[in-house]
Amino acid sequence: MKNFCIVLLMLVFSTAARATQADSVVIDSKNKKIQIGSFILAKDSAPSTIKTYFGTPSRIETSSSGVERTYAYDDRGISFAIDPSGKVIEAVLINYNWDGDKKAAKSAFKGKLTMDNYTITELTSSSDININTKVNNIMCVGDFMCMTPPGKSNIAILIGFKDKKITQIGFSLAN
């Protein structure tokens, strides 16, 4: 019985540790690395790897042809965009202020998002990212959307804003 209790406690603690780890997202633009908890998103990561690590998504959004395009983990504030073929994770999307976008998680991300050792919050501006990270070429289209130019950065970034607060910020290795 004592061994059973020890094994049970170890299982509970490892599950809790895994859930806590998933609350941190670390972007290393120089080395083209996206890490969510202990999971490292590679350029060719299959959607099944996300399900293995995070479990079943809260929602799966499909294209009009029925291809799975988004895995949303609403309770975590994280979603994953899947490429049009349905075979590769294209991007990770962090939600701060849900604006009704089906591709975004419905709850706000409560964890810590860092890029090149700089913490990004809902109040971070594109200028803050340009100044404090190795990605210094984010350009904006008005006050509502900013992005890195295609093919001009190690990590592609797309940021949505509303009322000067980040709604969602997405990162992709497919650049």
Residue pairs with C-beta under 8 A, 6 or more apart in sequence:
18 37
18 38
20 37
21 37
21 38
22 36
22 37
22 39
22 53
22 54
22 76
22 78
22 111
23 37
23 76
23 110
23 111
23 112
24 35
24 36
24 37
24 111
24 112
24 113
24 114
25 34
25 35
25 36
25 78
25 92
25 94
25 109
25 111
25 112
25 113
25 114
26 33
26 34
26 35
26 36
26 114
26 115
27 33
27 34
27 35
27 113
27 114
27 115
27 116
27 155
27 171
28 34
28 35
28 115
28 116
29 115
29 116
29 133
29 134
29 135
29 153
29 154
29 155
30 116
30 134
30 154
31 154
32 43
32 154
32 155
32 173
33 40
34 40
34 41
34 92
34 155
34 171
34 173
35 41
36 53
36 78
36 92
37 53
39 49
39 50
39 53
39 54
41 89
41 92
41 173
42 173
43 88
43 173
43 174
44 88
45 88
45 89
46 87
46 88
46 89
47 68
47 71
47 80
47 82
47 86
47 87
47 88
47 89
49 89
50 57
50 71
50 80
50 89
51 57
51 71
54 71
54 73
54 76
57 71
57 72
57 73
58 72
58 73
58 74
58 75
58 105
58 106
59 70
59 71
59 72
59 74
59 102
60 68
60 70
60 71
60 72
61 68
61 69
61 70
61 72
61 102
61 103
62 68
62 69
63 69
63 84
67 82
67 84
67 85
67 86
68 82
68 86
69 81
69 82
69 84
69 86
69 103
70 79
70 80
70 81
70 82
70 102
70 103
71 79
71 80
71 82
72 79
72 102
72 103
72 104
72 105
72 106
73 79
73 105
74 105
74 106
74 107
75 105
75 107
76 105
76 107
76 109
76 111
77 94
77 95
77 96
77 105
77 107
77 108
77 109
77 110
77 111
78 92
78 93
78 94
78 95
78 105
78 109
79 92
79 93
79 95
79 103
79 104
79 105
80 89
80 90
80 91
80 92
80 93
81 89
81 90
81 91
81 92
81 93
81 103
81 170
81 172
82 88
82 89
82 90
83 89
83 90
83 174
88 174
90 172
90 174
91 156
91 158
91 170
91 171
91 172
91 174
92 170
92 171
92 172
93 103
93 104
93 105
93 168
93 169
93 170
94 109
94 113
94 168
94 169
94 170
94 171
95 104
95 105
95 106
95 107
95 108
95 109
95 167
95 168
96 108
96 109
96 121
96 122
96 165
96 166
96 167
96 168
96 169
97 108
97 122
97 162
97 165
97 166
97 167
98 104
98 105
98 106
98 107
98 108
98 167
99 160
99 162
99 167
99 168
101 160
101 167
101 168
104 167
104 168
108 122
112 119
113 119
113 120
113 121
113 169
114 120
115 129
115 133
115 135
116 132
116 133
116 134
116 135
118 128
118 129
118 132
118 133
120 128
120 129
120 166
120 169
121 166
122 165
122 166
123 164
123 165
123 166
124 166
125 164
126 138
126 139
126 140
126 146
126 159
129 135
129 138
129 157
129 159
130 136
130 137
130 138
134 154
135 148
135 153
135 154
135 155
135 157
137 148
137 149
137 152
137 153
138 146
138 147
138 148
138 157
138 159
139 146
139 147
139 148
139 149
140 146
141 147
143 161
143 164
144 160
144 161
144 162
145 158
145 159
145 160
145 161
146 157
146 158
146 159
146 161
147 156
147 157
147 158
147 159
148 155
148 156
148 157
148 158
148 175
150 156
150 175
151 175
152 175
153 175
154 175
155 171
155 172
155 173
155 175
156 171
156 172
156 173
156 174
156 175
157 169
157 170
157 171
157 172
158 169
158 170
158 172
159 166
159 168
159 169
159 170
160 166
160 167
160 168
160 169
161 167
